[in-house]
């Protein structure tokens, strides 16, 4: 999640508690109106759902003789233990320590009276044994039915002697900013704890995964709350508490929950298949900036720009091309780039999906038979690796847009380690004071297209630029390819 994000959600080993009592002078205070303390319905909701919220106890046997630091998933509940251990690894008299049993605690909630429990994947990651502790203290051994690392969710199964209290999911799309929510969990291993706050923001992208759209709340969420539910005032689960921003590991009023709209389809698939089967389009996308939108005549600014096509993916036979802007997928508007991966992933594999694109200023609809994301890795590994014939043109250096440009040659390919499949005009130098430098263009990158038209020589590229300037264009869109073959679109001003 980046250095800024605490691994709280995950540091859930039982800490040594320290309680600090702070004295203060008693000043007479005016009564605080009930409304200022929050809605009175919070206590009713808490009583209604508390028995469906559980503690998750995990155990792992660790071989202390291994010198290597275990490779744990980010936010694993065992992180703190290993950090402490490796700082103080040498025992008395230099003796190697014996294997140890590590215990940690997190949170979860029951969604079916038969014993289905939802929690975070990082709460149970790496554990040898998982137990669910009910609100009345009953401990039940849990089986891991399935897990999903991309959304950090896991589904457990326990076998109770009688039906359990369960809660149902609500619609996170109906949440409003400022709406009251309730978090229940096991902070710092203290046991069932209720906190309340409001929805601070929706659709937060905290760079933790490809499908980020977190609910942000100021309800106190701390270490050990991971996997616990976030309720609305109807007692419906509208999120799974997963992360916080905190320099200290404690709540500072910035917590994040996976919304129920994301959770429900993942849990349904884990329940049915014990794995998640996501849709796959087979495109590489990037954000549509104002400059790119103006150059490609996309009005209003919206959508996801297709920067590259997987040769074995579903998009290619459907006729989707680099430079197309996807503005609607399966009837759902794509307002910005990050909307597309989530919508595609939630679409059933094998479905024939209408995809609306903007191409050269015109909207066109293509039909794509959606593939499966897991198959993408296999297909990518089987791509044809035959080398294409290298271009032998002599380097003809041209200057344009703050760039020195040259025809691709064997010498330049070797110098910049440019793959044979990459075609176009190579950048040999970049003016450090130019817009090209601001866009992070570097020597060795190759310009493959100008305004969605392929270029094969520096002279050809220069002519295209001159023509656009004469036509009064304010900016030009370049398809820039790295030496390894990764494409992206870059808009540069012509002024």
DASULUR-V704389 format. One record per pair of residues at least 12 apart in sequence whose C-alpha atoms are under 8 Angstrom apart, sorted by sequence separation. I is the first residue (numbers start at 0). GAP is how many residues later the second one is. If there is no record, write none. Layout:
BEGIN
I GAP
I GAP
END
This chain:
BEGIN
69 12
106 12
107 12
128 12
129 12
143 12
144 12
181 12
182 12
201 12
202 12
203 12
227 12
228 12
242 12
243 12
288 12
308 12
353 12
354 12
394 12
429 12
476 12
477 12
68 13
128 13
129 13
142 13
143 13
181 13
182 13
201 13
226 13
227 13
241 13
242 13
287 13
307 13
308 13
353 13
354 13
393 13
394 13
428 13
429 13
476 13
477 13
141 14
142 14
181 14
200 14
201 14
225 14
226 14
227 14
240 14
241 14
242 14
287 14
307 14
328 14
352 14
353 14
392 14
393 14
394 14
411 14
427 14
428 14
449 14
476 14
477 14
141 15
142 15
180 15
181 15
199 15
200 15
225 15
226 15
240 15
241 15
287 15
305 15
306 15
328 15
351 15
352 15
392 15
393 15
407 15
426 15
427 15
475 15
476 15
106 16
141 16
179 16
180 16
198 16
199 16
200 16
224 16
225 16
240 16
241 16
286 16
287 16
305 16
306 16
351 16
352 16
391 16
392 16
407 16
426 16
427 16
474 16
475 16
68 17
105 17
140 17
141 17
179 17
180 17
198 17
199 17
224 17
225 17
239 17
240 17
286 17
287 17
304 17
305 17
350 17
351 17
352 17
390 17
391 17
406 17
407 17
425 17
426 17
474 17
475 17
104 18
139 18
140 18
179 18
180 18
198 18
199 18
238 18
239 18
285 18
286 18
304 18
305 18
350 18
351 18
390 18
391 18
406 18
407 18
425 18
426 18
474 18
475 18
139 19
178 19
179 19
197 19
198 19
238 19
239 19
284 19
285 19
304 19
305 19
349 19
350 19
389 19
390 19
405 19
406 19
425 19
426 19
473 19
474 19
139 20
177 20
178 20
196 20
197 20
220 20
238 20
239 20
284 20
285 20
304 20
305 20
349 20
389 20
404 20
405 20
425 20
426 20
473 20
474 20
80 21
176 21
177 21
196 21
197 21
237 21
238 21
284 21
285 21
303 21
304 21
348 21
349 21
404 21
405 21
424 21
425 21
472 21
473 21
176 22
177 22
195 22
196 22
221 22
237 22
283 22
284 22
302 22
303 22
347 22
348 22
349 22
404 22
405 22
423 22
424 22
175 23
176 23
195 23
196 23
220 23
236 23
237 23
239 23
282 23
283 23
284 23
302 23
303 23
329 23
330 23
348 23
403 23
404 23
422 23
423 23
424 23
77 24
174 24
176 24
194 24
195 24
214 24
238 24
282 24
283 24
302 24
328 24
329 24
330 24
402 24
403 24
404 24
421 24
423 24
176 25
194 25
282 25
283 25
301 25
302 25
328 25
329 25
402 25
403 25
422 25
423 25
450 25
451 25
468 25
77 26
120 26
131 26
194 26
222 26
282 26
283 26
328 26
402 26
403 26
417 26
421 26
449 26
450 26
451 26
76 27
120 27
221 27
222 27
229 27
281 27
282 27
327 27
328 27
402 27
415 27
416 27
449 27
450 27
451 27
76 28
120 28
221 28
281 28
326 28
327 28
344 28
401 28
402 28
415 28
449 28
450 28
220 29
221 29
325 29
326 29
327 29
401 29
448 29
449 29
121 30
220 30
281 30
282 30
302 30
303 30
325 30
326 30
389 30
423 30
424 30
447 30
448 30
64 31
120 31
121 31
219 31
281 31
302 31
325 31
326 31
388 31
423 31
424 31
446 31
447 31
448 31
63 32
64 32
119 32
120 32
219 32
220 32
280 32
281 32
282 32
301 32
302 32
303 32
304 32
324 32
325 32
387 32
401 32
423 32
424 32
446 32
447 32
63 33
64 33
119 33
120 33
219 33
279 33
280 33
281 33
301 33
302 33
303 33
323 33
324 33
386 33
387 33
400 33
401 33
402 33
422 33
423 33
424 33
446 33
447 33
63 34
64 34
118 34
119 34
186 34
187 34
217 34
218 34
220 34
279 34
280 34
281 34
301 34
302 34
303 34
323 34
324 34
386 34
400 34
401 34
445 34
446 34
62 35
63 35
117 35
118 35
186 35
187 35
188 35
217 35
218 35
219 35
323 35
400 35
444 35
445 35
62 36
63 36
117 36
118 36
180 36
182 36
186 36
187 36
216 36
217 36
218 36
303 36
322 36
424 36
444 36
445 36
61 37
62 37
117 37
118 37
181 37
182 37
186 37
187 37
216 37
217 37
444 37
445 37
60 38
61 38
116 38
117 38
180 38
182 38
185 38
186 38
215 38
216 38
443 38
444 38
60 39
61 39
115 39
116 39
184 39
185 39
215 39
216 39
443 39
60 40
61 40
115 40
116 40
184 40
215 40
216 40
59 41
60 41
115 41
116 41
183 41
184 41
214 41
215 41
58 42
59 42
114 42
115 42
184 42
185 42
213 42
214 42
58 43
59 43
114 43
184 43
213 43
214 43
58 44
113 44
114 44
183 44
184 44
213 44
214 44
57 45
58 45
76 45
113 45
114 45
182 45
183 45
212 45
213 45
56 46
57 46
75 46
76 46
113 46
182 46
183 46
212 46
319 46
56 47
57 47
74 47
75 47
76 47
182 47
318 47
56 48
73 48
75 48
114 48
181 48
182 48
287 48
317 48
55 49
56 49
72 49
75 49
113 49
114 49
180 49
181 49
286 49
287 49
317 49
406 49
407 49
54 50
55 50
75 50
112 50
113 50
180 50
181 50
286 50
317 50
406 50
54 51
55 51
112 51
180 51
181 51
285 51
317 51
405 51
406 51
438 51
54 52
55 52
72 52
111 52
112 52
179 52
180 52
284 52
405 52
53 53
54 53
71 53
111 53
112 53
179 53
314 53
404 53
52 54
53 54
71 54
109 54
111 54
313 54
52 55
53 55
109 55
110 55
111 55
313 55
52 56
53 56
109 56
110 56
313 56
435 56
51 57
52 57
108 57
109 57
110 57
134 57
313 57
434 57
51 58
108 58
150 58
182 58
312 58
434 58
51 59
149 59
421 59
149 60
150 60
297 60
397 60
149 61
150 61
396 61
397 61
421 61
169 62
395 62
399 62
421 62
280 63
295 63
296 63
297 63
312 63
395 63
398 63
421 63
10 64
12 64
279 64
295 64
296 64
397 64
417 64
418 64
420 64
9 65
10 65
11 65
12 65
57 65
278 65
279 65
295 65
399 65
417 65
418 65
8 66
9 66
10 66
11 66
57 66
59 66
169 66
171 66
277 66
278 66
416 66
417 66
418 66
6 67
7 67
9 67
10 67
12 67
55 67
59 67
60 67
168 67
169 67
170 67
171 67
277 67
278 67
311 67
415 67
416 67
417 67
6 68
10 68
12 68
58 68
59 68
166 68
167 68
168 68
169 68
277 68
278 68
311 68
6 69
9 69
10 69
57 69
58 69
59 69
166 69
167 69
168 69
277 69
278 69
279 69
57 70
58 70
166 70
277 70
278 70
309 70
57 71
58 71
277 71
278 71
311 71
57 72
276 72
310 72
56 73
57 73
55 74
56 74
152 74
55 75
56 75
55 76
56 76
54 77
55 77
107 77
53 78
54 78
106 78
53 79
54 79
105 79
106 79
53 80
54 80
105 80
52 81
53 81
104 81
105 81
264 81
51 82
52 82
50 83
51 83
105 83
50 84
104 84
49 85
50 85
171 87
280 87
171 88
172 88
13 89
170 89
171 89
280 89
12 90
13 90
151 90
169 90
170 90
279 90
280 90
12 91
13 91
168 91
278 91
279 91
400 91
11 92
12 92
278 92
279 92
11 93
278 93
279 93
400 93
11 94
277 94
278 94
281 94
168 95
276 95
277 95
9 96
276 96
277 96
279 96
276 97
122 103
122 104
119 106
118 107
119 107
150 107
118 108
117 109
118 109
152 110
9 112
51 112
150 112
154 112
9 113
51 113
152 113
153 113
50 114
51 114
152 114
50 115
51 115
154 115
48 116
153 116
154 116
48 117
106 117
48 118
105 118
106 118
107 118
108 118
147 118
104 119
105 119
106 119
107 119
108 119
105 120
106 120
107 120
108 120
119 120
105 121
106 121
107 121
118 121
105 122
119 122
146 123
145 124
144 125
145 125
144 126
146 127
147 127
210 127
145 128
146 128
147 128
144 129
145 129
322 129
54 130
210 130
321 130
52 131
53 131
54 131
209 131
210 131
52 132
209 132
49 134
45 136
54 136
54 137
53 138
52 139
41 140
38 141
37 142
49 142
45 148
117 149
41 154
295 155
294 156
322 166
306 172
14 173
13 174
14 174
53 174
12 175
13 175
52 175
11 176
12 176
52 176
11 177
294 178
307 178
294 179
307 179
294 180
306 180
307 180
293 181
294 181
295 181
306 181
294 182
306 182
290 184
291 184
291 185
48 186
47 187
44 188
44 189
45 189
44 190
41 191
40 192
294 196
291 198
291 199
290 200
290 201
285 202
285 203
0 205
1 205
0 206
1 206
0 207
0 208
11 211
10 212
11 212
8 213
9 213
10 213
7 214
8 214
9 214
7 215
8 215
7 216
8 216
9 216
8 217
7 218
8 233
8 234
7 235
8 235
6 236
7 236
5 237
6 237
4 238
5 238
4 239
5 239
4 240
5 240
3 241
4 241
5 241
7 241
3 242
5 242
6 242
7 242
3 243
5 243
END
